Amino acid sequence: MSKTTSKRQSNLELLRIISMLLIILQHYFLHGILIPADEATAAALHTTHDYYWIKFLSTWAEIGVNCFVLITGYFMIRSQFTLKKFLILWSGIFFYSIAYLLLTLVLNPGNQNPDFPAIGISTTLMALFPILSYEYWFLSTYIILCACTPLLNKLLIGLTKTQFQAFVAGMIFIQVFFHEGDFFRFLTLYTVAAYIRLHLSPSTWARKYIWGIFILSTSVLLLFCYCQEFFTLRQSTPRVIQFIQTHCLAETSLTVLVLSISLFALFLRSDIGSKPSINTVASCTLGVYLIHDNPFIRQALWKNMGNLDWATSPYLYLHCAVCVVGIFIACTIIDYLRKIAIEPTFKLLIDKAIIPCIQQTVAILKKPLKRVLHLD
């Protein structure tokens, strides 16, 4: 890692922390208010300003996921996603997945508690194979992206600046107008961050212009939320409502993409110096996600927070801030304890047993494969 990139590491690690706070904020509204709200509650919310702001904050917080992927692209374009990195990441996912399965068995014996998913063959398999089952959609997509980086990096590094610009423009065009799904969105964000790392110099950027783009895109997003609510309340022009939702407010929209990139650029342009404490907290952010958004605990967590009861309260946003920060701090402490108490054992097992076993298996399989392909 170059000295310039090293100086920016704490900036981007701070952004990683903020991104996870935004992800929790989005879950606060999505899983705590918008999804569990019945028709009567939703109708009541639509008649107040609360729904408008809930919709805006929930949409605005989508940039948390985007910034997380942008950070990955910025660093990974000059790095390698090794087998060891994959196994360490998998060990954390598997640990929390099994821990929540066992916890659910204790808290919901006989599947009597509706706040927890019923334990059966499908849910058990989901817990045993969390990546393949998309137990965590974000991490499953994220790992697929990381697995593609060796080939992707060779492709991107081999492009000229002009070719890279055309490639980025094409990726953004396809994402914005065709909405190709989460993996393509991650691929687009990775490509944008890689271009910034390889061909742009953030030190030459004017901070006031970046702030201008950030504020303008936030204002545009606010306007689109207002327009959607305006047409929804009048129960007219459903095509316009659908267009706004799909092309202006969705996580794949140009508005959210520009907003995400501008926030990313602001942190690249900043200089907070080296902050080991920030790096330590940031190393626990994936653990924060694994702990608070596991499907075995998600419904019970947000129901016990009572978000829906606070939806029309004047203290909604105070309650929101306390819950978001409280969840982040609690989950960070839990994952930090896991890292110092359990992860070293996993790393030792990976180094001494799992990787050698995989290497030996690959070596054994190579011989008959070579004979079949006549490569000897």
Summary of the structure (lengths in Angstrom):
residues: 376
radius of gyration: 22.5
end to end distance: 39.7
largest distance: 75.1
contacts: 1154
relative contact order: 0.15
helix: 80%
strand: 0%
